[in-house]
């Protein structure tokens, strides 16, 4: 079972070119499933839809409460993907998880910071060069954590000024322009530390760990007395929201974010609708 899990993780990493976050989440879910399979003396070859439904009930009991809709949906997605791999490798003949109903997730509006909150975080971080650049790239370029951590010096261009993001899975690399101030700060940083082209932008042979990025973001949110739950993706949400607030074309925002589908970017439009309603209501409230 351990060999099978290792094979699957390598498949996700090198063939599917999945993100580190996806690999970790799927790996945990599949490891948990294989352990349960062994305990219940079940075999992958004969695993059925009923076995899948029983497994989900077993998980709820082991947690001591029903699984949340989002957790349940992720577990099913993880195991669907794992069984797709097993079918591909001819370990099993069919995927029973395809017949297990996935609960419908309620869409939440992305959390974002106000322009003032974002400016405060950037200003307070100016004393720590690396931290300031991390926050600046997350916000001004709308980067995901994995994209930031994987940036190499060779991915940064100064003429014209942009960062190149490897999209993977056969998709075209994404080009995100740098504003003149951030480009200048990055140039100074790279020259100061005499960084080679093949080195990670934040690190050398070892890249910056995602958990460090989380700590940096939370540190400055706390220093700025921001009461919201702030994480690195909040800065990406803020980037998209602030662009749309300034009436930037939604398709341009889609390209900058690297969304494959316009519907993903359209999630942010809901926030602008809320602002419109609030503005109209404010007129009534003032009377």
N, C-alpha and C positions, 0 to 999 in steps of 0.2 A: 504493500500500500504506500509506503514511504517513497519508493522508487517511482510509482505512478504519479504521486503528487509532485515530485521533483520534475518529472517529465512535463507535466501540465504547466507548471510555473515557467519552465524554460520556453514552452510553446507560446505562452502569453507574452513573455518578454521579447523573444527573438523573432517569432513568426507574426503574431498579432500586433506586436509593438505597442502593447497596452501601457497605460501610465503606471507609475509606481504605486499610486493610490489604488488603482483597480487590481493590480497584481497582489497587493497586500490583502485587500478586502476579499477577493476571490480565494486566495490561498487559505485564509482563516476559515472561511465558510466551508471550503472543500475538505480541509483537514478535520474540522468538527464533524462533518458528514461521514467521512471514512472511519473515524473513530467510533461513531455510533453504529455504523454498519457492522464493524467487527464485534462490538458488544452484543448486538442483536442477532449475530450469526447469520447475516444476510449476504447475498452475493450480488455483485454488480450485474452479472449476466442475466439474472432472473428478477432484478429489481423492477417492481411494477408501480402503476399509478397509485394503487392503494398503499403500497409501502411508502411512497412519497408523501401522501397525505398523513399517514401515521407518523412519519418522521417529523413533520411540522407540529403535530400535536405533542409529540415527545419533547420537542424543543421548548414549547410553551410551558410544559410541566417542569422542565429542568430550570427554567428561568423563574418559576413560581408565579408567573402572571402571563396573560396573553401577549404575544409579540405585537409590537406596534406595526401599523400598516407599512411604513417605510422599511422597517427591518425585514418583515415578511416578504415584501416585494424584492428586496435585495437578495435574500437567501434563495428565492426561487430563480432569480436571474442568474446568480452565481452557479447554481446547480444545473440549470438549463445549458449554460455555456460549457460546463464541465462534461456533461453527457454528450453535447455536440462533438466535443473533442474525442470522447470514447467511441462514438459512432464513426468518426473520421478515421480513427486508428483501428477500427474493426474489433474493438474490445467488447462492444455490445452491438445489438442489431437495431435498437430503436431508442428514442429519448422519451421516457415516461413523463418527464417534467414538462414537456410541451402541452400535456393535457391537464396540468394543474393550473387552476385559475389564479391569475395574478391580481391581487387587490388593487383597486384604483386609487392612485395617490391624489390627494387634494393639492392643487398648485398653490404655492405660497409666493407672494411678491418678494423679490430679493431684498435683503436689508442693504442699506447704503448710508454713507456718511454725508452730512451737508458739506458744502464747499468750505465753509468756515472751519468745521471740524477737521477736514482733510488738510487744510492750510496750517492749522495749529500743530498737527502731528508732524508735518514736514519741517516746520520751523523749529520745533523742540528737538528734532533729531539731528539738526545741523552740526551739533558738536561731535557726533559719532559718524565719521565718513561712511563706513560700510552700511550702517543702519539706515542712514539717510538715502543712500543709493538704492538699497533694497526697497524701501517704502516708495521712492520715486518711480522705480521701474514697475512695481506692482500697480501703482495708480496711473502714472502718465502713459504707460504702455498697455495696461489692462492684462498683465501676465498672470497665468496660473502659477501656483507654487512650483510645480514640477518644471515648468518652462523656465522660471527664474533660476532654479537650482542647476539646471542643465546648461545654462548659457556658458559658452566659452568665449574667450577674447576674440576669436576669429568670427564670431557671430555679430560682432559690433562693427559698424561702418561709420566713418565720420564724413565721407564725401561721396554721396549724400549721407546724411546722418540717419541711421536706422538700426534696429536689431532684427536679426533673422531667427525665426522660431521654427525648428524642425517639427513638422506636423505628424510624420510617420504614416503608417498604413497606406503607403502609395499616394498620399495626398501632397499637394504642392506646398512647399515651405511658405510660412507667413512672414510678410515684411511689415514691421511696425515702425513708423517714423519716430525719431527722437526730437524733442524740442531743443532749441539751441542751448538753453541753460543746462539741461540734463546731459546733452552731448559733450559740453565743455567739462562738466564735472566728471564724466566717465573717462574722458581723455586724460585729465589730471591724475585720476586714480590709477589708470593703467600704466602711465609713465612713471608715476611715483613708486609703484611697487615692481616696475620692470617686468611686467607679466608677459609671458610668451603666448603666441597665437593659439597653441593647442591646450593651454591651461584653462581651467574653469575660471570664470570671471570672479567668482567668490570662492576662492580655494585654489589649490594647485592640482595635484593628482587626485585629491579627494574633494568632492563638491560640498557645498553648503548643505547641511541636512534640513529637510522640511520642518522639523520640530524647532530648529533655531529660528526659522522665518516666522513661525507662529509666535514664538516668545518675543521677537522683536516687535511685531505688530501689537501684541497685547500690552507690552511694556509702554509704548508711546500712547496707546489709547488710554491707559490708566493714568499716565502723567498729565494727559490733557483733560482728565476728569470726564471722559466719555462713558456714559452709563450703558450704552448699547453693548450687545455681544459682538465684539469685533474680532474678525479673523482675516487671514490674507485674502480670501475670496471676497470679503466685504469691499476691499479696495478695488477689485476688478468690477464688482457691481457698481461702485461709485463712479468709476471711469465711464462705464456705459451710460449710466443714468445722467451724469452731468453733460455728456455729449448730446444726448437726446433732448435734454432741457434747453440746450443751445441750438436746437433744431437741425442738428447734423443728420443727414439722410440715414435712415435705418439700415440701408444696405452697406453703407460705408462702415457703420458701427459693427455690422455683422462680419465684414472682412477683417476689421481690426481685432475683433475678439476671436476670430478663427472658428466661428460657428458654421457647421455644415449646412444647417437649415435656418431659414429666416424666422421660422416659428419660434426657435430658441431665443433669438434676439428680441422678438416681439413681446416676450414676457415683461421686458422693461417698460413697454408702452403703457402697461396697466398703471404703473406708478404715476405717469403723466396724467392719465385720466383722473386719478385720485386728486392730483393737484388742481385740476380744472374744477372739480366739484367743490373742493375746499375754497377755491377763490370765489366761486359764485356764492357759496354759503356765507363767506366772510362779509359780503355786501349786506346780507340780511341781518347778520349778527351786529353790524355797526349801527343799524337803524334803531 
